Every structure is written in C-alpha cells, then in structure tokens.
Amino acid sequence: MPILKNLGVSDPKVPRAGTLPLRSSRNPFEEVSGLEEEEAGELGSLPNGTSCRRRATLEKLAGLAPFRLGWAPGRRAGSPGDGQPRSFLGRVLVPGIRRSSADFGLLARLHGTRAHGDEEAAGEAARRLAFLRLGRGSKPQRASLAERVVPAGEAAPEPPPKVPEPPKMKEPLSVLEILSLIQQRELARADEHILELEAEELAPSRGGAPGPPKAEGAGGGRRARDVALLYEALQRELWALVRETLAGPGPGACAGAGAVAQLGQVLVQEEAADGRRGPGAARKLRARWAEAVARAARERLEAAAPGAPGGLAGQLEALRARLLEDMAVVRGRLAPAYPAGLGAFGVYLRGYHGALAEWLGASARRRLPLADRYALLHWHNQVYPREVLGLVDMAALENGELGPLLSPGTLRGLEDECVTDVKAQTRAALLRVLQEDEEHWGSLEDQPSSLAQDVCELLEEHTERAPRISQEFGERMAHCCLGGLAEFLQSFQQRVERFHENPAVREMLPDTYISKTIALVNCGPPLRALAERLARVGPPESEPAREASASALDHVTRLCHRVVADLLFQELQPHFNKLMRRKWLSSPEALDGIVGTLGAQALALRRMQDEPYQALVAELHRRALVEYVRPLLRGRLRCSSARTRSRVAGRLREDAAQLQRLFRRLESQASWLDAVVPHLAEVMQLEDTPSIQVEVGVLVRDYPDIRQKHVAALLDIRGLRNTAARQEILAVARDLELSEEGALSPPRDRAFFADIPVPRPSFCLSLPLFLGRLPLSRLARPSLACLPRPRPPSLARPRAQR
C-alpha cells in the first residue's frame, strides 16, 4: 500500500484531485466500446482491493505501457503464464493489433488533463522514482551464474548462442490516424491502410489467429462503420480534389500534379481491390470518379454562362471559351498526372460533353426567340464540332465518338419552329414593305424604289444563315422562303396592274409615268435571281413556286414594257402615218422623225437594268419594224411600173439600214429583224418569177408566221397580175406553210407578220364563171384576169379625187 500510494494510486472510491472522470462527448472515431468493461471484469482486483481498471488507466496516464495493449482471448490477469509477454498489470502484450477507435476515445478524454499537467506529472513521477531508489540503496554487484557454478581456475563455458529475434511487424494505423492522413491529402497512403483495415474485417488476422467477427458483436460492427466512414471521408477529399484541379494554377487551385497523381493511384488501387471483392461488393470508385468529373464540369459551365452578355449567343460564346480553357488545363496539366490506363483525358472530355448536353437540352426546351434558335443550332452543328472537338484528340476516347449534344428529334423540332416563325415573319414583313413602297407610286416625286433590296434582305437573312447550320436545314429554309416570295410576287403583280389601270396615274406627265414604270420593272431582275437561287438550293418540290415567281415577274415586265412602248409609239404615230406615201419616196422626213424620237427616249430607258432594258429595246425594235411594214402591206402604195418598184425598193433598203444603225446604237439584240425589210424590197424589185419564188421561200423560212395573204398583198403592191405567176409564187408559200403546220408557232417575242393584219386577198375570175356572161374578146385582156375584191363604200376613193 505505501508503494501504491507513492505511485499515486489511492482508493478507487475516492478520486484524487487532478484526475478526470472517464466521460466525455463521443464521436464516430472515438467511441468507447464495451471492450473496456470486459477488460475490467477480467482483470479483477489487486491484492489490496484496488480495481485493475483504475490501474490500467494509471498505466495510460503515466505512459508506462511500452507496447500496444490487447487481450489474448481466453486468458485472465494473474493466470499462469505461457511465455507470452505481459505488463506488470497482467495484460498480455500482443504486438501488431490495431488500436481501435475506443483507445483514441480514452486519449481524447484524457487529453485535456495531460495537456495542462504534462510537466507537473513528469516532475512528480521523477521525484517518486528517485525516492524509491534512495530507499532501496545502491544495487549490489552480483557474480554471474558462470562464476558461481564453475570452480576457480577452470575456463568458463561459452555463452549460449543468441536466438534471433523475430522481425518486428509493421504496426497498423488507427482509424484516427488514417483520417488524419486523408485530411492531410495523403490519399494513396490512407487508401492503403483503409484496404488493410477492410481486409482485417473480411479475413482472419495475422499469425493464424481468428480475426474479429464480420457482423457479430460490437467489435465487428464498429470496424465496418469505421471502414464506411473512412471511405466517405476519402471520397469527399477525392471529389473535392477533382473540383479544385479544374480551377487552374491560380490562387484557388489545388496543390498540383502530385495530388492528382495520388488520386489516380487511389483509383488504380481501388480498381484492383474491386477485383478481389467481387461484383457484389465492388465500390466502383472509377465510375464515381467519372461522375465527379461530370459534376465539376457542370458547375464550371453553369458558372460561366449566366453572366455573359448578348443573350443566348453570348452565353454560348462564354461556354466555348470555358471549354477551351478547361480542356487546355486537362491536356497540359491534369491528364499527364493520371496513370495512363485510366484514360483521364477521355473521361474529362466526356464529362464536359455530357454537362454541355444537359445545358443545351435545358435551353432548347425553353421558348426561345428566332435569333436564339439560330444561334443554338449554329453553335451545335458548326462551332462545337469545329472549334472545340476539332482541337482535341478524339483518339483518346475509349469508346470512339461522343454522342450528339442534342437528339435528332430535338434538332428537328428547333428547325421546324424556325421554319414556322420565318414563314410568318417574312409574310408580314414583305406585305408591310410592299404597302410602304406602293404609297410612293402615285406621288409626283421621282423617288428611287428600294422594294427589291428590302425583299432580298429580308429573305437572304434566313437563306444565308440556314445553310451554314446544315445542308438539309438550308434546303428547307430555301423552300419556305421561295414559297413566301411567290406569294409576295403575286400580290406585287396585282398591285402593279391596279396602278396602271388607275386613270389618275395615266394623267401624269409622260416622263413621270415612264420613270415610275421603269422603277417597277427594275424590281424584277434581283427578285428573279433570288427565286432562281432559292430554287437551286431547295428541294425538287420548289419548282412550282419558282415557276409561279417567274410567271408573276414576266407578267409585270411585259405589262410595264407595253406601257412604255405604247407611250413612245403614241408620240411616233404621226411619223409612221407619213410612211408609204408619194412624199415618202422623195423625202426622209418621216423616218428622221422616228429615229430622232427613239434616240431621245433612249436616255430615259438607260435607267432600266440590263435584262429588262434588252427586252424592252428588242420589243421597240420589233414594233418599229411592224409599224413600218404595216402601211406597206395594207396597200397604201401601189407600183404600176418597174421604175416605181425600183424606187420603192431602194427607199426600203435605205430606211432599213437607218433603222438597223439606230437599234444597234440602242444595243438591241433582235438582229433577226434586220433582214425583213430587205427581203420585202427584193420581192418588190425582182421581175422574173423564179427569183421571186426563191426570195419568198427565204422570207417564209426566216419568218414562219408569214401567210399567203401577206405574200398576195405584197404581189398586189408590186402590181403582179399574172395569174400563173401569182399561183406559182403563192404555191411556194403554201407548201412551206403546210410543211410547218405541225411545228410550234414562234414565241411571242419572235412574232412579226402575225401582228400585221392585211385586207382580204384579191380574187381571180375563173373561166367557167365568165363563159356565158362576157365576150371572149374581153377575156384576152390581162387586166381583167385578176380583179381586186370590192371595198366598202366608205373606204373606196373616186379616181377623180386622187
């Protein structure tokens, strides 16, 4: 008892001052199990009645236990020893047994007392040990056993050989020490100890001794909880490390490649452990790592998009910049730090791809304006594949290509919405533009029209953006815009017709009226080119819309050309009335007036665009020659002698040459009209029937719309009354006319004689008709063989008044 008192052990019923009761708050890794109660029961009491449980606490407080303490199963303190090392309190010392969380609970409870009284306790223990040594005195020198047994003078036997000590086993770490490693980011080492702890739970302990139970008893359940809590803490640090490493090398970044390398080592270790655990118990940390990467990528993208200006287009640009920035970090710093077998770059790329797909899918489900839908489709189809995926190594992916960001159904839905909106918006916008331009048609001010330019800009905005997204979408958009353009041109045609039918418009000055008409004609070429371009881009179903657009523009162009030509020929009509008269044979006044007027009006017509201008000049060329030939075939002038025929033919050639020079100067492309008047002059001048037949054949060949009545009228003008000669010449025209009955009639712009009406042809008296009515002497007169058909009284002129 005095020795115990000197050591500081008192009656257990009376606690000493300075000691703490074994009670404190509990935590998962410092929970005191029922093992200590069992130890107390097994220890019993000391001879003086003191509890061994208090004694064990004393050992821990004084730091006298040199080994890690554990109970050997089936033994009690004080029982006969079997050679196993024991503490002076009777505990069996079992090296290599892991301290449980309960031991750290005791240390945590006593930590406060020892923290404040370490120096005082150390000094007091030193003084007590010194007092004990003084009381016992100095230690006497004893002779060795060999000296006592071996007589003097004899050699001492050799000492027995030393038995080699067994190698010291590596001491396993406690749960709290493993947790400390995790918090210090020594993740690979911590995972190794967790795997050892898990192996102790699932397999027998070292040395063949049976391990702790897996699910029975307090120890097995506590160890399973420890393993689960350690894995939770380990995964929290792992996934936090994934998030931090994506932030880059800035102030908020993680330590660097070393931590990433530890993360990769943990994944390799756990993947190997999963092979030992089996499919049912595998922890699958590699799959959870990929999920953590996807979560981190989602957070990074969501943080980059909301603050970007410019609507959805600006957000997509911010996403592109963030993707390129993060993938550069992964390629340059993170992926090389991982083990090669993990395919880290592909995991990060798939994580960002999946996070981006979620972001785009959420955006596509919202009701977006048309501009945002265009931006989303263009970014999905062009920007992301070219500027993001085009800069990464797709061979790094384990499973080949990435999946689509948006499903085909979602993309088709976005395209359908775009087409629907474009159809509605363009229809309203085109009608508004047409109405605004129509308000200026009736004004007297000569304002340039921007109708065609506005229409092209409205449609080209969509037809140029859609093909940049995809070829199929471009075809659909072209078909949609072409249909809208066809509807617009039909409405435009109707309004142009109403404009020209308005009597108030016709009261305008001719120059103003022509200027307004030219402005309407100038709308045709750009709109026609737009329709042709859309038809080429669009699907085959676009052909009806193209034909409708072309038909409407052709109608408008012909109407405006006819209006301009009518105004010009109203001014030219007095000059045409002077043709084919006796004064015309001696004076070029009439033709000079025609050439002068057309040349003056050509300055105004130059404001017309090339395509409609060429068509208008060709129409003026045709109508000018039609009006020139019309009085000739109507019989206004008749030739009674060869001299008169020669004069008429010469005048016709001179006028034809002058008109040809005029229209060449006006850049007319209707060169097929240049030969019509010279052919007529040849028919007028030739005397022999075969030559006339040849010339008529050439005339019929070059101008298929000529008929026998035109040839007969021409023969009447030249004064050919010979019945046989007339029949031979007309037979040529009739044969050629019959041979071309199956052929198509020439187009409207190639028609010439069809626009020249002639009086009814002359009739010939046959011999049976006059056989009993006229004397035979009258039949010999050639002048009576062919008589002109009598005219109405109002048109006949008395010979005396000529």
QUISULQUI-V878695 format. One line per field, one symbol per residue. ss: DSSP state (2 for helix, 1 for strand, 0 for the rest). psi: psi as a letter, one per 30 degrees, with the letter a starting at -180 (. if undefined). burial: b if it has 16 or more other ideal C-beta (glycine too) atoms within 10 Angstrom, else e. Layout:
ss = ???
psi = ???
burial = ???
This chain:
ss = 0222220000000000000000000000000000222222222010000012222222222200000010000000000000000100000110000000222222222222222222222222222222222222000000002222200000000000000000000000002222222220002222222222222222000222000000002222222222222222222222222222200000000000222222222222222222222000000022222222222222222222200000222222222222222222222222222002220222222222222222222222000002222222222222222222222002220000000000022222222222222222222222222222220000000000002222222222222222222022222222222222222222222222222220222200022222222222202222222222222220022222222222222222222222222222222222220000022222002222222222222222200002222222222222222222222220000000022222222222222222222222200000222222222222222000222222222222220000022222222222000022222222222222222000000002220022200000001100022200000222200222011000000000002220
psi = eeeeeefgkakffjklkflkliklllleghkkageeeeeeeeeblleggkkfeeeeeeeeefhfjflkklkkkgllkflklgfkkllfffkkjjkfkkklfeefeeeeefeeefefgeeeeeeeeeeeeeeeeeefalkljklleeefeklkflkklklkkkkkkkkkkkkllleeeeeeeefggieeeeeeeeeeeeeeefllllgfkkllkefkleeeeeeeeeeeeeeeeeeeeefeeeeefffagaeglleafeeeeeeeeeeeeeeeeeeeelefgkfhfeeeeeeeeeeeeeeeeefeeegklgaeeeeeeeeeeeeeeefeeeeeeeefflkfffheeeeeeeeeeeeeeeeeeeeffljkleeeeeeeeeeefeeeeefdfffljfffkegblllkekleeeeeeeeeeeeeeeeeeeeeeeeeeeeeefffeflfkikkkgeeeeeeeeefeefeeeffeleeeeeeeeeeeeeeeeeeeeeeeeeeeeeffkeeefflkeeeeeeeeeeeeffeeeeeeeeeeeeeellfffeeeeeeeeeeeeeeeeeeeeeeeeeefeffeeeffflhlefeffkgeeeeeeeeeeeeffeefffkleefeeeeeeeeeeeeeefefefeffgfkkkfleeeeeeeeeeeeeeeeeeeeefeeghkgifffffeeeeeeeeeekekeeeeeeeeeeeeefifgkleeeeeeeeeefgjfkeeeeeeefeeeeeeeefgeflkkllefgkdffgjkllkllkkklefegefekkfffffkfffejklkklleffkkkfff.
burial = eeeeeebbbeeeeeeeeebeeeebeeeebbbbbebbeebeebbeebeeebbbbbbbbbeebeeeeeebbbbeeebebeeeeeeeebbebbbbbbeebbbbbbbbbbebbbeeeeeeeeeebeeebeeeeeeeeeeeeeeeeeeeeeeeeeeeeeeeeeeeeeeeeeeeeeebbbbbebbebbeebbbbbbbbbbbebbebbeeeeeeeeebbeeeeeebeebbbebbeebbebbbebbbebbbbbbeeeeeeebeeeebbbbbbbbbbbbbebbeeeeeeebeebbeebbebbbebbbebbeebbeebeeebbebbbbbbebbeebbebbbebbbebbeeebbbbbbbbbbbbbbbbebbeebbeeebeeebbbbbbbbbbebbeeebeeebeeeebeeeebeebbeeebbeebbeebbeebbeebeebbeebbeebbeebeeeeeeebebbebbbebbeebbebbeebbeebbbbbbbbbbbbbbbbbeebbebbeebbeeeebeebeeeebbbbbbbbbbbbbebbebbebbbebbeeebeebbebbbebbebbbebbbebbbebbbebbeebbebbbeeebeeeeebbebbbebbeebbeebeebeeebbbbbbbbbbbbbbbbbbbbbbebebebeeeebbebbbebbbebbeebbebbeebebebeebbbbbbbbbbbbbbeeeeebbebbeebbeebbbbbbbbbbbbbbbbebbeeeebeebbebbeebbeeeeeeeeeeeebbbbbebebbebbeeeeeeeeeeeeeeeeeeeeeebbeeeeeeeeeeeeeeee
